[in-house]
């Protein structure tokens, strides 16, 4: 988090059209990713990601609305892979 803050002070994400990088809501998501990536006990990361999801449900719904053309094919592909893996065991 500190490194991200220092990089923002040096180059300024807003100058490059990335003001969302340093929004306080996204810092919670960054913390969740760090906990999920580096800790063996994933419970704290899952809780932080869940809190971020609850706080930003409007953003998630808007993103899903923009990607609706890709959701069905992706879901079918994932289901197909899961069924293939289950059937080969």
Buried (B, 14 or more C-beta within 10 A) or exposed (E): EEEBEEEBEEEEBEEEEEEEBBEEEBBBBBBBEBBBEEEEEEEBBEEBBEBBBEEBEEBEEEEEEEEEEEEEEEEEEEEEEEEEEEEEE
